[in-house]
Amino acid sequence: MKLLVNGCSYSWGGGLYSLHYNKDSDPDKISFLSINTDHPINAERLTKVYSHHLGKFLKADTVYNISMGGTSNERIARTTLDFYTKKILNNESVTDHFAVIQWTSIDRIEFY
């Protein structure tokens, strides 16, 4: 089974980690720590958030956490559909996938 988790900062791990980090240890170079950032903090974060523990509990082979802090429900729906659309277009089976969606406040909007 493969587990997909999507949501806002609660699923991303915003309560455990800052959404920003100092790039190159320079306090003037602040960067956003997104899901795609190749940074040691990101690797550590992914082992602490609830999606990791849920994946272990469910004995998932793979856990995908595509959450992002401060996001909207529109982004959550769009990225979830994009995730599965890409897999289906690549002829990958998604029958063994399980998705956990953590919806956020309705007052957040996305400009895409």
CYANA upper distance limits for C-alpha pairs under 8 A (distance plus 0.5 A):
  1 MET  CA     59 LYS  CA      7.97
  1 MET  CA     60 ALA  CA      5.42
  1 MET  CA     61 ASP  CA      6.18
  1 MET  CA     62 THR  CA      7.75
  1 MET  CA     96 ASP  CA      5.44
  1 MET  CA     97 HIS  CA      6.20
  1 MET  CA     98 PHE  CA      7.66
  2 LYS  CA     60 ALA  CA      5.80
  2 LYS  CA     61 ASP  CA      6.12
  2 LYS  CA     62 THR  CA      5.38
  2 LYS  CA     63 VAL  CA      6.52
  2 LYS  CA     64 TYR  CA      8.30
  2 LYS  CA     96 ASP  CA      6.67
  2 LYS  CA     97 HIS  CA      5.15
  2 LYS  CA     98 PHE  CA      6.67
  3 LEU  CA     55 GLY  CA      6.97
  3 LEU  CA     60 ALA  CA      6.69
  3 LEU  CA     61 ASP  CA      8.44
  3 LEU  CA     62 THR  CA      6.71
  3 LEU  CA     63 VAL  CA      5.25
  3 LEU  CA     64 TYR  CA      6.61
  3 LEU  CA     97 HIS  CA      6.30
  3 LEU  CA     98 PHE  CA      5.44
  3 LEU  CA     99 ALA  CA      6.34
  3 LEU  CA    100 VAL  CA      8.07
  4 LEU  CA     63 VAL  CA      6.45
  4 LEU  CA     64 TYR  CA      5.20
  4 LEU  CA     65 ASN  CA      6.49
  4 LEU  CA     66 ILE  CA      8.03
  4 LEU  CA     97 HIS  CA      7.70
  4 LEU  CA     98 PHE  CA      6.69
  4 LEU  CA     99 ALA  CA      5.15
  4 LEU  CA    100 VAL  CA      6.70
  5 VAL  CA     11 SER  CA      7.78
  5 VAL  CA     51 SER  CA      6.89
  5 VAL  CA     63 VAL  CA      8.09
  5 VAL  CA     64 TYR  CA      6.62
  5 VAL  CA     65 ASN  CA      5.26
  5 VAL  CA     66 ILE  CA      6.81
  5 VAL  CA     67 SER  CA      7.31
  5 VAL  CA     99 ALA  CA      6.39
  5 VAL  CA    100 VAL  CA      5.37
  5 VAL  CA    101 ILE  CA      6.43
  5 VAL  CA    102 GLN  CA      8.28
  6 ASN  CA     11 SER  CA      7.19
  6 ASN  CA     65 ASN  CA      6.51
  6 ASN  CA     66 ILE  CA      5.69
  6 ASN  CA     67 SER  CA      4.92
  6 ASN  CA     68 MET  CA      8.33
  6 ASN  CA     76 ILE  CA      6.75
  6 ASN  CA     80 THR  CA      7.55
  6 ASN  CA     99 ALA  CA      8.40
  6 ASN  CA    100 VAL  CA      7.08
  6 ASN  CA    101 ILE  CA      5.60
  6 ASN  CA    102 GLN  CA      6.76
  7 GLY  CA     11 SER  CA      5.91
  7 GLY  CA     12 TRP  CA      7.60
  7 GLY  CA     66 ILE  CA      8.06
  7 GLY  CA     67 SER  CA      5.17
  7 GLY  CA     68 MET  CA      7.05
  7 GLY  CA     69 GLY  CA      8.46
  7 GLY  CA     71 THR  CA      7.91
  7 GLY  CA     73 ASN  CA      8.39
  7 GLY  CA     76 ILE  CA      6.42
  7 GLY  CA    101 ILE  CA      6.36
  7 GLY  CA    102 GLN  CA      5.07
  7 GLY  CA    103 TRP  CA      6.35
  7 GLY  CA    104 THR  CA      7.49
  8 CYS  CA     12 TRP  CA      6.69
  8 CYS  CA     67 SER  CA      6.09
  8 CYS  CA     68 MET  CA      5.58
  8 CYS  CA     69 GLY  CA      5.20
  8 CYS  CA     70 GLY  CA      6.26
  8 CYS  CA     71 THR  CA      5.73
  8 CYS  CA     72 SER  CA      7.79
  8 CYS  CA     76 ILE  CA      8.40
  8 CYS  CA    102 GLN  CA      7.58
  8 CYS  CA    103 TRP  CA      7.85
  8 CYS  CA    104 THR  CA      6.86
  9 SER  CA     13 GLY  CA      6.24
  9 SER  CA     14 GLY  CA      5.21
  9 SER  CA     15 GLY  CA      7.98
  9 SER  CA     67 SER  CA      7.56
  9 SER  CA     68 MET  CA      6.31
  9 SER  CA     69 GLY  CA      4.21
  9 SER  CA     70 GLY  CA      6.59
  9 SER  CA     71 THR  CA      8.11
 10 TYR  CA     14 GLY  CA      6.31
 10 TYR  CA     15 GLY  CA      7.27
 10 TYR  CA     69 GLY  CA      7.98
 11 SER  CA     49 VAL  CA      7.51
 11 SER  CA     50 TYR  CA      7.48
 11 SER  CA     51 SER  CA      7.62
 11 SER  CA     65 ASN  CA      8.28
 11 SER  CA     67 SER  CA      6.43
 11 SER  CA     68 MET  CA      8.21
 11 SER  CA    102 GLN  CA      7.43
 12 TRP  CA     49 VAL  CA      7.53
 12 TRP  CA     65 ASN  CA      7.82
 12 TRP  CA     66 ILE  CA      8.25
 12 TRP  CA     67 SER  CA      5.51
 12 TRP  CA     68 MET  CA      6.07
 12 TRP  CA     69 GLY  CA      6.66
 13 GLY  CA     17 TYR  CA      6.55
 13 GLY  CA     45 ARG  CA      7.46
 13 GLY  CA     48 LYS  CA      8.30
 13 GLY  CA     49 VAL  CA      5.90
 13 GLY  CA     50 TYR  CA      8.38
 14 GLY  CA     18 SER  CA      6.48
 14 GLY  CA     19 LEU  CA      6.90
 14 GLY  CA     69 GLY  CA      7.12
 16 LEU  CA     45 ARG  CA      8.31
 16 LEU  CA     49 VAL  CA      8.32
 17 TYR  CA     45 ARG  CA      7.55
 19 LEU  CA     32 PHE  CA      6.50
 19 LEU  CA     33 LEU  CA      5.96
 19 LEU  CA     34 SER  CA      8.11
 19 LEU  CA     69 GLY  CA      7.47
 20 HIS  CA     30 ILE  CA      6.89
 20 HIS  CA     31 SER  CA      6.05
 20 HIS  CA     32 PHE  CA      5.09
 20 HIS  CA     33 LEU  CA      5.78
 21 TYR  CA     30 ILE  CA      6.18
 21 TYR  CA     31 SER  CA      6.11
 21 TYR  CA     32 PHE  CA      7.08
 21 TYR  CA     33 LEU  CA      6.91
 22 ASN  CA     26 ASP  CA      6.34
 22 ASN  CA     27 PRO  CA      6.10
 22 ASN  CA     28 ASP  CA      7.99
 22 ASN  CA     29 LYS  CA      6.20
 22 ASN  CA     30 ILE  CA      5.19
 22 ASN  CA     31 SER  CA      6.85
 23 LYS  CA     27 PRO  CA      8.05
 23 LYS  CA     29 LYS  CA      5.74
 23 LYS  CA     30 ILE  CA      6.28
 23 LYS  CA     31 SER  CA      6.67
 24 ASP  CA     29 LYS  CA      7.96
 25 SER  CA     29 LYS  CA      8.42
 26 ASP  CA     30 ILE  CA      8.34
 33 LEU  CA     37 THR  CA      6.46
 33 LEU  CA     42 ASN  CA      7.65
 34 SER  CA     68 MET  CA      7.36
 35 ILE  CA     42 ASN  CA      7.85
 35 ILE  CA     65 ASN  CA      8.26
 35 ILE  CA     66 ILE  CA      6.94
 35 ILE  CA     67 SER  CA      7.75
 35 ILE  CA     68 MET  CA      7.50
 37 THR  CA     42 ASN  CA      7.25
 38 ASP  CA     42 ASN  CA      7.38
 38 ASP  CA     43 ALA  CA      8.27
 39 HIS  CA     43 ALA  CA      7.14
 40 PRO  CA     44 GLU  CA      6.74
 41 ILE  CA     45 ARG  CA      6.45
 42 ASN  CA     46 LEU  CA      6.77
 43 ALA  CA     47 THR  CA      7.45
 44 GLU  CA     48 LYS  CA      7.24
 45 ARG  CA     49 VAL  CA      6.84
 46 LEU  CA     51 SER  CA      8.49
 46 LEU  CA     52 HIS  CA      7.08
 46 LEU  CA     65 ASN  CA      8.40
 47 THR  CA     52 HIS  CA      6.18
 47 THR  CA     53 HIS  CA      8.34
 48 LYS  CA     52 HIS  CA      7.15
 48 LYS  CA     53 HIS  CA      8.06
 49 VAL  CA     53 HIS  CA      7.52
 50 TYR  CA     54 LEU  CA      6.44
 51 SER  CA     55 GLY  CA      6.46
 51 SER  CA     63 VAL  CA      7.64
 51 SER  CA     65 ASN  CA      7.32
 52 HIS  CA     56 LYS  CA      6.86
 52 HIS  CA     63 VAL  CA      7.24
 53 HIS  CA     57 PHE  CA      6.65
 54 LEU  CA     58 LEU  CA      6.57
 55 GLY  CA     59 LYS  CA      6.31
 55 GLY  CA     60 ALA  CA      5.46
 55 GLY  CA     61 ASP  CA      8.36
 55 GLY  CA     62 THR  CA      8.01
 55 GLY  CA     63 VAL  CA      6.57
 56 LYS  CA     60 ALA  CA      6.74
 66 ILE  CA     79 THR  CA      8.27
 67 SER  CA     76 ILE  CA      8.07
 71 THR  CA     75 ARG  CA      6.92
 71 THR  CA     76 ILE  CA      7.78
 71 THR  CA    104 THR  CA      8.25
 71 THR  CA    108 ARG  CA      7.57
 71 THR  CA    109 ILE  CA      8.34
 71 THR  CA    110 GLU  CA      8.07
 72 SER  CA     76 ILE  CA      6.86
 72 SER  CA    104 THR  CA      6.99
 72 SER  CA    105 SER  CA      7.85
 72 SER  CA    106 ILE  CA      7.97
 72 SER  CA    108 ARG  CA      5.40
 72 SER  CA    109 ILE  CA      5.79
 72 SER  CA    110 GLU  CA      6.49
 73 ASN  CA     77 ALA  CA      6.61
 73 ASN  CA    103 TRP  CA      6.56
 73 ASN  CA    104 THR  CA      6.57
 73 ASN  CA    105 SER  CA      8.00
 73 ASN  CA    106 ILE  CA      7.42
 73 ASN  CA    108 ARG  CA      7.74
 73 ASN  CA    109 ILE  CA      7.88
 74 GLU  CA     78 ARG  CA      6.52
 74 GLU  CA    109 ILE  CA      7.31
 74 GLU  CA    110 GLU  CA      6.71
 75 ARG  CA     79 THR  CA      6.40
 75 ARG  CA    110 GLU  CA      6.87
 76 ILE  CA     80 THR  CA      6.56
 76 ILE  CA    101 ILE  CA      8.35
 76 ILE  CA    103 TRP  CA      8.05
 77 ALA  CA     81 LEU  CA      6.66
 78 ARG  CA     82 ASP  CA      6.53
 79 THR  CA     83 PHE  CA      6.42
 80 THR  CA     84 TYR  CA      7.00
 81 LEU  CA     85 THR  CA      6.38
 82 ASP  CA     86 LYS  CA      6.54
 83 PHE  CA     87 LYS  CA      7.09
 84 TYR  CA     88 ILE  CA      6.63
 84 TYR  CA     94 VAL  CA      7.88
 85 THR  CA     89 LEU  CA      6.54
 86 LYS  CA     90 ASN  CA      6.67
 87 LYS  CA     91 ASN  CA      6.95
 87 LYS  CA     92 GLU  CA      5.64
 87 LYS  CA     93 SER  CA      7.79
 87 LYS  CA     94 VAL  CA      7.78
 88 ILE  CA     92 GLU  CA      5.87
 88 ILE  CA     93 SER  CA      7.19
 88 ILE  CA     94 VAL  CA      7.71
104 THR  CA    108 ARG  CA      8.35
